[in-house]
């Protein structure tokens, strides 16, 4: 495994990759009939204390 690590190019030498900034355009959220009414339930992005901004994002 040490041999493979030595053969890797330095990150600065890589010219075939693009690191893009986040898009300034708006994103969309699609609600389906499978979504629960409580946005904090079964939501991998939610914590036990969801902020009002988070709740507003998922509102209809």
MOPAC internal coordinates of N, CA, C and O (Angstrom, degrees):
PM7 1SCF
backbone

  N    0.0000 0     0.00 0     0.00 0    0    0    0
  C    1.4401 1     0.00 0     0.00 0    1    0    0
  C    1.5246 1   110.78 1     0.00 0    2    1    0
  O    1.2310 1   119.65 1   148.75 1    3    2    1
  N    1.2986 1   118.28 1   -31.25 1    3    2    1
  C    1.4607 1   120.69 1   178.56 1    5    3    2
  C    1.5215 1   111.49 1   -63.97 1    6    5    3
  O    1.2310 1   120.40 1   147.10 1    7    6    5
  N    1.3202 1   116.84 1   -32.90 1    7    6    5
  C    1.4631 1   120.42 1   179.81 1    9    7    6
  C    1.5283 1   109.94 1   -65.34 1   10    9    7
  O    1.2310 1   120.19 1   138.74 1   11   10    9
  N    1.3271 1   117.24 1   -41.26 1   11   10    9
  C    1.4642 1   120.64 1   179.83 1   13   11   10
  C    1.5263 1   110.88 1   -64.28 1   14   13   11
  O    1.2310 1   119.90 1   140.40 1   15   14   13
  N    1.3065 1   117.80 1   -39.60 1   15   14   13
  C    1.4602 1   120.78 1   179.77 1   17   15   14
  C    1.5262 1   111.09 1   -63.95 1   18   17   15
  O    1.2310 1   120.15 1   144.08 1   19   18   17
  N    1.3089 1   117.33 1   -35.92 1   19   18   17
  C    1.4585 1   120.80 1  -179.71 1   21   19   18
  C    1.5263 1   112.02 1   -72.23 1   22   21   19
  O    1.2310 1   119.88 1   154.55 1   23   22   21
  N    1.3219 1   117.84 1   -25.45 1   23   22   21
  C    1.4599 1   121.48 1  -178.69 1   25   23   22
  C    1.5239 1   113.02 1   -84.50 1   26   25   23
  O    1.2310 1   119.54 1   171.77 1   27   26   25
  N    1.3082 1   118.48 1    -8.23 1   27   26   25
  C    1.4584 1   120.87 1  -179.74 1   29   27   26
  C    1.5219 1   110.38 1   -73.62 1   30   29   27
  O    1.2310 1   120.05 1   -42.64 1   31   30   29
  N    1.3309 1   117.52 1   137.36 1   31   30   29
  C    1.4689 1   119.57 1   178.39 1   33   31   30
  C    1.5242 1   110.67 1   -73.14 1   34   33   31
  O    1.2310 1   121.34 1   -22.25 1   35   34   33
  N    1.3010 1   115.04 1   157.75 1   35   34   33
  C    1.4508 1   120.79 1   175.61 1   37   35   34
  C    1.5264 1   108.22 1   -68.00 1   38   37   35
  O    1.2310 1   120.38 1   -34.78 1   39   38   37
  N    1.3178 1   116.87 1   145.22 1   39   38   37
  C    1.4638 1   120.79 1  -177.90 1   41   39   38
  C    1.5255 1   111.76 1   -57.71 1   42   41   39
  O    1.2310 1   119.79 1   144.91 1   43   42   41
  N    1.3049 1   118.01 1   -35.09 1   43   42   41
  C    1.4659 1   121.43 1  -179.09 1   45   43   42
  C    1.5278 1   112.10 1   -68.52 1   46   45   43
  O    1.2310 1   120.35 1   159.26 1   47   46   45
  N    1.3234 1   116.93 1   -20.74 1   47   46   45
  C    1.4614 1   120.94 1  -179.46 1   49   47   46
  C    1.5244 1   112.66 1   -85.54 1   50   49   47
  O    1.2310 1   119.86 1   166.26 1   51   50   49
  N    1.3049 1   117.87 1   -13.74 1   51   50   49
  C    1.4575 1   120.59 1  -178.35 1   53   51   50
  C    1.5216 1   109.64 1   -74.18 1   54   53   51
  O    1.2310 1   120.40 1   -57.07 1   55   54   53
  N    1.3126 1   116.85 1   122.93 1   55   54   53
  C    1.4588 1   120.45 1  -179.75 1   57   55   54
  C    1.5234 1   112.30 1  -119.17 1   58   57   55
  O    1.2310 1   119.98 1  -173.69 1   59   58   57
  N    1.3238 1   117.65 1     6.31 1   59   58   57
  C    1.4586 1   120.24 1  -179.27 1   61   59   58
  C    1.5254 1   112.21 1  -105.02 1   62   61   59
  O    1.2310 1   120.27 1  -162.75 1   63   62   61
  N    1.3280 1   117.09 1    17.25 1   63   62   61
  C    1.4563 1   121.19 1  -178.77 1   65   63   62
  C    1.5210 1   109.90 1  -123.67 1   66   65   63
  O    1.2310 1   121.40 1   -31.03 1   67   66   65
  N    1.3163 1   114.92 1   148.97 1   67   66   65
  C    1.4560 1   120.81 1   177.72 1   69   67   66
  C    1.5181 1   107.96 1  -121.85 1   70   69   67
  O    1.2310 1   120.76 1   -53.84 1   71   70   69
  N    1.3054 1   116.15 1   126.16 1   71   70   69
  C    1.4568 1   121.03 1   174.41 1   73   71   70
  C    1.5175 1   105.86 1  -107.19 1   74   73   71
  O    1.2310 1   121.02 1   -75.11 1   75   74   73
  N    1.3095 1   115.65 1   104.89 1   75   74   73
  C    1.4603 1   121.09 1  -173.12 1   77   75   74
  C    1.5230 1   110.99 1   -95.63 1   78   77   75
  O    1.2310 1   121.88 1   -29.89 1   79   78   77
  N    1.3086 1   114.01 1   150.11 1   79   78   77
  C    1.4594 1   121.01 1   173.63 1   81   79   78
  C    1.5286 1   108.27 1   -76.24 1   82   81   79
  O    1.2310 1   120.15 1   -22.28 1   83   82   81
  N    1.3306 1   117.32 1   157.72 1   83   82   81
  C    1.4675 1   119.00 1   176.51 1   85   83   82
  C    1.5254 1   110.66 1   -60.60 1   86   85   83
  O    1.2310 1   121.05 1   -32.12 1   87   86   85
  N    1.2907 1   115.60 1   147.88 1   87   86   85
  C    1.4589 1   121.10 1  -177.99 1   89   87   86
  C    1.5278 1   110.88 1   -70.19 1   90   89   87
  O    1.2310 1   120.13 1   -45.66 1   91   90   89
  N    1.3382 1   117.37 1   134.34 1   91   90   89
  C    1.4621 1   119.66 1   177.10 1   93   91   90
  C    1.5294 1   112.00 1   -78.27 1   94   93   91
  O    1.2310 1   120.13 1   167.41 1   95   94   93
  N    1.3225 1   117.36 1   -12.59 1   95   94   93
  C    1.4612 1   120.13 1  -178.92 1   97   95   94
  C    1.5269 1   110.22 1   -76.19 1   98   97   95
  O    1.2310 1   120.50 1   -23.36 1   99   98   97
  N    1.3148 1   116.65 1   156.64 1   99   98   97
  C    1.4686 1   119.86 1  -177.84 1  101   99   98
  C    1.5252 1   111.93 1   -68.04 1  102  101   99
  O    1.2310 1   121.15 1   -25.45 1  103  102  101
  N    1.3061 1   115.40 1   154.55 1  103  102  101
  C    1.4539 1   120.64 1   176.00 1  105  103  102
  C    1.5221 1   108.30 1  -108.23 1  106  105  103
  O    1.2310 1   120.78 1   -14.94 1  107  106  105
  N    1.3123 1   116.12 1   165.06 1  107  106  105
  C    1.4576 1   119.32 1  -179.26 1  109  107  106
  C    1.5191 1   109.90 1  -117.74 1  110  109  107
  O    1.2310 1   121.16 1   -26.07 1  111  110  109
  N    1.3016 1   115.40 1   153.93 1  111  110  109
  C    1.4564 1   122.59 1   173.19 1  113  111  110
  C    1.5182 1   106.75 1  -126.56 1  114  113  111
  O    1.2310 1   120.22 1   -47.53 1  115  114  113
  N    1.2993 1   117.18 1   132.47 1  115  114  113
  C    1.4532 1   121.58 1  -176.72 1  117  115  114
  C    1.5171 1   108.79 1  -110.93 1  118  117  115
  O    1.2310 1   121.02 1   -53.27 1  119  118  117
  N    1.3196 1   115.66 1   126.73 1  119  118  117
  C    1.4558 1   121.12 1   178.28 1  121  119  118
  C    1.5228 1   108.00 1  -100.33 1  122  121  119
  O    1.2310 1   120.94 1   -46.73 1  123  122  121
  N    1.3219 1   115.81 1   133.27 1  123  122  121
  C    1.4583 1   120.85 1   178.23 1  125  123  122
  C    1.5140 1   109.28 1  -116.74 1  126  125  123
  O    1.2310 1   120.81 1    -6.96 1  127  126  125
  N    1.3057 1   116.07 1   173.04 1  127  126  125
  C    1.4582 1   119.48 1   177.85 1  129  127  126
  C    1.5287 1   111.26 1   -73.55 1  130  129  127
  O    1.2310 1   119.74 1   173.50 1  131  130  129
  N    1.3130 1   118.11 1    -6.50 1  131  130  129
  C    1.4624 1   121.68 1   177.16 1  133  131  130
  C    1.5260 1   112.28 1   -86.93 1  134  133  131
  O    1.2310 1   120.37 1   165.86 1  135  134  133
  N    1.3287 1   116.90 1   -14.14 1  135  134  133
  C    1.4611 1   120.94 1  -179.87 1  137  135  134
  C    1.5229 1   110.01 1   -73.53 1  138  137  135
  O    1.2310 1   120.70 1   -40.12 1  139  138  137
  N    1.3182 1   116.27 1   139.88 1  139  138  137
  C    1.4624 1   120.03 1   178.27 1  141  139  138
  C    1.5224 1   110.03 1   -77.92 1  142  141  139
  O    1.2310 1   120.69 1   -19.65 1  143  142  141
  N    1.3344 1   116.28 1   160.35 1  143  142  141
  C    1.4641 1   120.88 1   178.58 1  145  143  142
  C    1.5198 1   111.36 1   -68.63 1  146  145  143
  O    1.2310 1   120.46 1   147.42 1  147  146  145
  N    1.3183 1   116.73 1   -32.58 1  147  146  145
  C    1.4652 1   121.57 1   179.04 1  149  147  146
  C    1.5263 1   108.17 1   -90.33 1  150  149  147
  O    1.2310 1   120.41 1   -67.82 1  151  150  149
  N    1.3234 1   116.81 1   112.18 1  151  150  149
  C    1.4703 1   120.53 1  -174.59 1  153  151  150
  C    1.5221 1   113.08 1   -69.67 1  154  153  151
  O    1.2310 1   120.10 1   161.31 1  155  154  153
  N    1.3218 1   117.41 1   -18.69 1  155  154  153
  C    1.4652 1   119.40 1   179.95 1  157  155  154
  C    1.5245 1   111.66 1   -84.47 1  158  157  155
  O    1.2310 1   120.30 1   168.38 1  159  158  157
  N    1.3091 1   117.03 1   -11.62 1  159  158  157
  C    1.4610 1   121.38 1  -178.23 1  161  159  158
  C    1.5285 1   109.46 1   -84.87 1  162  161  159
  O    1.2310 1   120.33 1   -53.54 1  163  162  161
  N    1.3002 1   116.98 1   126.46 1  163  162  161
  C    1.4688 1   123.98 1   178.64 1  165  163  162
  C    1.5275 1   112.53 1    56.85 1  166  165  163
  O    1.2310 1   120.22 1  -146.91 1  167  166  165
  N    1.3061 1   117.19 1    33.09 1  167  166  165
  C    1.4593 1   121.93 1   178.09 1  169  167  166
  C    1.5272 1   107.90 1  -109.20 1  170  169  167
  O    1.2310 1   119.64 1   -64.57 1  171  170  169
  N    1.3280 1   118.30 1   115.43 1  171  170  169
  C    1.4640 1   120.14 1  -176.89 1  173  171  170
  C    1.5278 1   113.42 1   -66.81 1  174  173  171
  O    1.2310 1   119.81 1   162.74 1  175  174  173
  N    1.3341 1   117.97 1   -17.26 1  175  174  173
  C    1.4587 1   121.25 1  -179.00 1  177  175  174
  C    1.5190 1   112.47 1   -93.52 1  178  177  175
  O    1.2310 1   120.21 1   174.03 1  179  178  177
  N    1.3048 1   117.20 1    -5.97 1  179  178  177
  C    1.4595 1   121.61 1  -175.99 1  181  179  178
  C    1.5227 1   111.03 1   -94.82 1  182  181  179
  O    1.2310 1   121.46 1   -32.68 1  183  182  181
  N    1.3197 1   114.81 1   147.32 1  183  182  181
  C    1.4584 1   120.73 1   172.12 1  185  183  182
  C    1.5199 1   107.38 1  -110.40 1  186  185  183
  O    1.2310 1   120.39 1    -0.93 1  187  186  185
  N    1.3083 1   116.86 1   179.07 1  187  186  185
  C    1.4607 1   119.31 1  -179.62 1  189  187  186
  C    1.5231 1   111.81 1   -66.70 1  190  189  187
  O    1.2310 1   119.90 1   158.99 1  191  190  189
  N    1.3304 1   117.80 1   -21.01 1  191  190  189
  C    1.4669 1   122.07 1   179.46 1  193  191  190
  C    1.5293 1   108.89 1  -119.13 1  194  193  191
  O    1.2310 1   120.74 1  -100.53 1  195  194  193
  N    1.3245 1   116.20 1    79.47 1  195  194  193
  C    1.4674 1   120.42 1  -179.16 1  197  195  194
  C    1.5230 1   109.69 1   -75.14 1  198  197  195
  O    1.2310 1   120.65 1   -45.32 1  199  198  197
  N    1.3153 1   116.35 1   134.68 1  199  198  197
  C    1.4633 1   121.40 1  -179.53 1  201  199  198
  C    1.5276 1   110.24 1   -76.20 1  202  201  199
  O    1.2310 1   120.90 1   -15.39 1  203  202  201
  N    1.3129 1   115.88 1   164.61 1  203  202  201
  C    1.4651 1   120.10 1   178.92 1  205  203  202
  C    1.5298 1   110.16 1   -66.08 1  206  205  203
  O    1.2310 1   120.23 1   146.15 1  207  206  205
  N    1.3251 1   117.17 1   -33.85 1  207  206  205
  C    1.4671 1   120.57 1   177.48 1  209  207  206
  C    1.5293 1   110.51 1   -63.18 1  210  209  207
  O    1.2310 1   120.78 1   138.99 1  211  210  209
  N    1.3239 1   116.12 1   -41.01 1  211  210  209
  C    1.4610 1   121.28 1   177.98 1  213  211  210
  C    1.5228 1   110.34 1   -63.53 1  214  213  211
  O    1.2310 1   120.37 1   134.87 1  215  214  213
  N    1.3274 1   116.90 1   -45.13 1  215  214  213
  C    1.4673 1   120.76 1  -179.74 1  217  215  214
  C    1.5210 1   110.95 1   -65.41 1  218  217  215
  O    1.2310 1   120.07 1   141.15 1  219  218  217
  N    1.3254 1   117.47 1   -38.85 1  219  218  217
  C    1.4663 1   120.74 1   179.39 1  221  219  218
  C    1.5224 1   111.54 1   -66.08 1  222  221  219
  O    1.2310 1   120.18 1   148.17 1  223  222  221
  N    1.3168 1   117.27 1   -31.83 1  223  222  221
  C    1.4648 1   120.78 1   179.15 1  225  223  222
  C    1.5242 1   110.96 1   -62.02 1  226  225  223
  O    1.2310 1   120.42 1   142.10 1  227  226  225
  N    1.3335 1   116.81 1   -37.90 1  227  226  225
  C    1.4581 1   121.16 1  -176.53 1  229  227  226
  C    1.5246 1   113.40 1   -94.74 1  230  229  227
  O    1.2310 1   120.06 1  -178.28 1  231  230  229
  N    1.3337 1   117.49 1     1.72 1  231  230  229
  C    1.4637 1   120.10 1   177.55 1  233  231  230
  C    1.5155 1   110.11 1   -68.62 1  234  233  231
  O    1.2310 1   121.29 1   -22.98 1  235  234  233
  N    1.3260 1   115.14 1   157.02 1  235  234  233
  C    1.4699 1   119.59 1   175.92 1  237  235  234
  C    1.4945 1   110.48 1   -73.41 1  238  237  235
  O    1.2310 1   120.10 1   180.00 1  239  238  237

